[in-house]
């Protein structure tokens, strides 16, 4: 049985390269799973191969775990399509998108056709692996910033606010406090005026009373 040797590269990471040998009568799903055996990714995500030209322009689609739109369009399924059905060029190219929710795009190019299998090798077989694949889901947004227990940032962490945001939050809080303080001071003065004037009248009354008593004596 003939073997196809494919060279697989990330579209955005040229230094990450995989070479995989696949039997000509194996399916696109076999190649799909072999790619993610080599990257360490979980293959159980909706993905598609596209027949491509030399400029990596997408053509006919072959899909895995299709959504309803692809089902309605009757897009071919990876597990039903053998690789040999779409190899008509010694340098056949496929554009491959893995995980449509958070996609990675790949260039898949046929490097050569090998006429004989290697005894004892299970195919697909990863024969070359260069560079470390990026993390499957990249950087996750709104990750809480770790802080010691009881730290002032704890309640901010629950709202997924980082330390820089927290500093802005503190500045806003401080300016708000400054705005509040004069108002409180004014209110206190008003209260003092209200009660102070009342008590000052009473004190005056007491002094007059003392004087009047003194006159009596």
Number of C-alpha atoms within 10 A of each C-alpha: 9 15 22 24 22 25 18 23 21 19 16 11 14 12 13 17 19 21 22 23 26 26 25 19 15 19 19 24 23 17 22 22 16 20 23 15 15 19 20 14 17 11 18 13 16 16 23 27 28 19 20 20 14 10 7 16 12 15 13 11 18 23 25 23 16 19 10 9 9 16 13 9 8 11 16 17 20 23 16 13 17 17 19 16 10 13 15 8 8 12 16 18 26 27 22 27 20 23 19 12 10 11 15 17 19 21 21 26 21 20 18 15 17 16 12 10 15 10 6 6 8 12 17 21 18 18 12 12 15 11 12 13 19 14 10 15 12 8 8 6 7 11 13 16 14 12 13 8 8 8 10 11 20 17 11 18 18 11 12 15 18 16 16 9 12 15 12 11 14 12 12 12 12 12 11 11 11 11 11 11 11 11 11 11 11 11 12 12 13 12 12 13 13 11 12 13 12 12 13 12 12 12 12 12 12 12 12 12 12 12 12 11 10 9 8 7 6
